[in-house]
């Protein structure tokens, strides 16, 4: 890579450290688990209750409405 090319590197191509990768992986898995919990709760709600909590974006907000 020449000095002229360095400015053209996209952020997705920048190397990260092992610790950074572990932290990023942990964050992604935690986000996936939160999303699955939220969806699971919504799937088990009846129509009337679902209308009350359907617009809540987080699991905590759903639990507070229940």
DOGU-925305 format. One record per residue: x, y, z of N, C-alpha, C in turn; chain; residue in one letter; residue number from 1. Coordinates in steps of 0.001 Angstrom, whole numbers, plus 524288, in hexadecimal, padded with zeros to 5 digits. Atoms other than C-alpha are relative to their C-alpha. Layout:
<sites>
SITE    n_xx    n_yy    n_zz   ca_xx   ca_yy   ca_zz    c_xx    c_yy    c_zz   chain   resn   resi
SITE       X       Y       Z       X       Y       Z       X       Y       Z       A      A    NUM
...
</sites>
This chain:
<sites>
SITE    n_xx    n_yy    n_zz   ca_xx   ca_yy   ca_zz    c_xx    c_yy    c_zz   chain   resn   resi
SITE   80359   7FB68   80000   80000   80000   80000   8037D   804CA   80000       A      X      1
SITE   7FCD9   7FB45   80060   805B6   80D00   7FC1A   7FDD1   8042D   8038F       A      X      2
SITE   801BC   7FBB6   7FCB4   8049A   819A1   803BB   7FB00   8027B   7FDFE       A      X      3
SITE   804B2   7FDB8   8024B   7FA28   81E32   7FA44   7FB2E   7FCB6   80125       A      X      4
SITE   80469   8038A   7FF33   7F185   81243   7FCC6   7FDFB   7FFF8   80598       A      X      5
SITE   80190   80060   7FA80   7F10D   81385   80B9E   7FB06   802FB   80138       A      X      6
SITE   804AC   7FCEF   7FF02   7E663   81DD5   80B40   7FB0F   7FD70   7FDE2       A      X      7
SITE   80470   8027F   80282   7DDA1   814E5   80352   7FE41   7FAFC   802B8       A      X      8
SITE   8015D   804D3   7FD3C   7DCAE   809C9   80D48   7FADE   800D7   802D6       A      X      9
SITE   8050F   7FF83   7FD66   7CEC5   8079C   811C1   80077   7FE1C   805A3       A      X     10
SITE   7FFC6   8019B   7FA82   7CC1A   80611   82068   7FF53   7FA24   800BC       A      X     11
SITE   800D4   8059C   7FF6E   7C7D4   7F800   81E45   804ED   7FCDC   7FECD       A      X     12
SITE   7FB38   802C3   8015A   7D569   7F496   8194B   80469   80104   803DA       A      X     13
SITE   7FBFB   7FED1   7FC2F   7DCE8   7F9B5   82503   8006F   7FB76   803CC       A      X     14
SITE   7FF22   80458   7FC63   7E2E5   7EF22   82D8B   7FEC4   801B5   8058E       A      X     15
SITE   800F9   7FED8   7FA7F   7DE67   7EE67   83BAC   80301   7FC12   8034E       A      X     16
SITE   7FD20   80376   7FC86   7E53D   7E86E   84746   7FCA8   7FB5C   80198       A      X     17
SITE   802D7   8049A   7FE25   7E180   7DB47   84CFF   7FC11   80194   8042E       A      X     18
SITE   80394   7FE34   7FBEB   7DB8E   7E21E   858DF   7FB68   80302   7FDAB       A      X     19
SITE   8042A   7FD1C   80299   7D3D5   7EB22   85006   7FC32   7FC5C   7FD4C       A      X     20
SITE   80353   803D7   8029B   7CEC9   7DF83   84860   7FC9C   7FD1F   803F1       A      X     21
SITE   802FD   802B8   7FBEB   7CAB0   7D872   854D1   7FBAF   80384   80213       A      X     22
SITE   803E6   7FC53   7FE0D   7C3A9   7E492   859C3   7FBA2   800C4   7FC07       A      X     23
SITE   803E3   7FF53   8041B   7BCC7   7E673   84CC5   7FC91   7FB23   7FF81       A      X     24
SITE   802E8   804E3   8004B   7B8D3   7D81E   84C39   7FC41   7FF8A   80493       A      X     25
SITE   80350   80036   7FB5F   7B394   7D8CB   85A1F   7FB5C   803B4   7FF5D       A      X     26
SITE   8042E   7FC21   800B2   7ABB8   7E50E   856E4   7FBEF   7FE02   7FC1E       A      X     27
SITE   80399   801FD   803FD   7A5CF   7DECD   84AB8   7FCB5   7FB8E   8023B       A      X     28
SITE   802F0   80464   7FDB9   7A20A   7D25C   8520F   7FC28   801E4   8041D       A      X     29
SITE   8038C   7FDDC   7FC0D   79C32   7DA32   85D3D   7FB5F   8029B   7FD62       A      X     30
SITE   8043E   7FD73   802E9   79430   7E228   85384   7FC45   7FBF1   7FDB5       A      X     31
SITE   80340   8042B   80227   78F5C   7D5B5   84CFD   7FC9A   7FD7C   80439       A      X     32
SITE   802EA   8025E   7FBB8   78B4D   7CFF5   85A17   7FB98   80393   801CF       A      X     33
SITE   8040E   7FC45   7FE75   783DF   7DC57   85DC5   7FB93   80013   7FC0B       A      X     34
SITE   803F2   7FFFF   80420   77CDF   7DC3D   850B5   7FCB2   7FB07   8003C       A      X     35
SITE   802E6   804E9   7FF9A   77928   7CDDE   85231   7FC55   80010   804AF       A      X     36
SITE   8035A   7FFA7   7FB60   773E2   7D065   85FE0   7FB43   80367   7FEE6       A      X     37
SITE   8043E   7FC5B   80151   76BC7   7DBD0   85AFA   7FBFF   7FD62   7FC70       A      X     38
SITE   8037A   80298   803B7   7662E   7D3FB   84FAE   7FD02   7FB91   802A4       A      X     39
SITE   80289   8045A   7FD4A   76349   7C838   85860   7FB8D   801ED   8036B       A      X     40
SITE   80423   7FDCF   7FCAE   75B94   7D08A   861E5   7FB59   801A8   7FCA9       A      X     41
SITE   8043B   7FE34   80362   753B9   7D6AA   856E0   7FCE9   7FB76   7FDA7       A      X     42
SITE   802A5   8047F   80253   750A2   7C957   850FC   7FC1B   7FD77   803B7       A      X     43
SITE   8035F   8028E   7FC34   74A49   7C4A5   85D8E   7FB9E   80379   8020F       A      X     44
SITE   8040E   7FC78   7FE2B   74180   7D064   85F99   7FB00   7FF62   7FCC6       A      X     45
SITE   804FD   80008   802BE   7331D   7D085   85C30   7FF4F   80504   7FCEF       A      X     46
SITE   800E8   7FB7F   80370   72D7F   7DA2D   85262   7FF52   8051F   802F9       A      X     47
SITE   80114   7FB20   7FD29   7288E   7E410   85C4D   804E5   8021C   802A3       A      X     48
SITE   7FB38   7FE4E   7FD58   7352B   7E46B   8640E   80409   801B8   7FC02       A      X     49
SITE   7FC3F   7FE9F   80414   73D45   7E4C6   857AE   7FEFF   8057C   7FDEC       A      X     50
SITE   80148   7FAAF   801C2   7361D   7F11A   85386   80220   80416   803C8       A      X     51
SITE   7FE0E   7FC5D   7FC02   73A6D   7F772   8603C   805F3   8009D   7FFCC       A      X     52
SITE   7FA4D   7FFE4   7FFB6   748D6   7F405   85F01   802AA   7FF9F   7FAB0       A      X     53
SITE   7FDCA   800CA   80537   74AB7   7F28E   85058   803B2   80434   7FE23       A      X     54
SITE   7FCB1   7FBB0   801C2   75130   7FFC3   84EC0   804D8   800CC   8035A       A      X     55
SITE   7FB62   7FF83   7FCA1   75B24   7FE01   859A8   804B8   7FDA7   7FD3B       A      X     56
SITE   7FB67   801B0   802E2   768F1   7FC87   85477   803B3   7FC8C   80323       A      X     57
SITE   7FC75   80333   7FCE2   76FE9   7F60E   85FDE   7FCF2   7FC2F   8035E       A      X     58
SITE   8026E   803E8   7FCA7   76D0E   7EA38   86836   7FE6A   80269   80535       A      X     59
SITE   80135   7FD68   7FB05   76D69   7F2B3   8746A   7FAE8   80317   7FF91       A      X     60
SITE   804CA   7FCFD   800CF   762E0   7FB8E   86EE1   7FB3D   7FC6A   7FFB7       A      X     61
SITE   80452   803CD   80050   75A64   7EFB2   86BD5   7FEA0   7FE17   80575       A      X     62
SITE   800FD   801F9   7FAB2   75BFF   7EA49   879A7   7FD66   80427   80369       A      X     63
SITE   80261   7FBD8   7FCDC   75896   7F77F   87F91   7FA42   800A0   7FEBC       A      X     64
SITE   80581   7FF92   80186   74BCB   7F7C2   877EC   7FCC3   7FB4F   801DC       A      X     65
SITE   802D7   804AE   7FE56   74842   7E9DB   87C02   7FED0   80072   805BC       A      X     66
</sites>
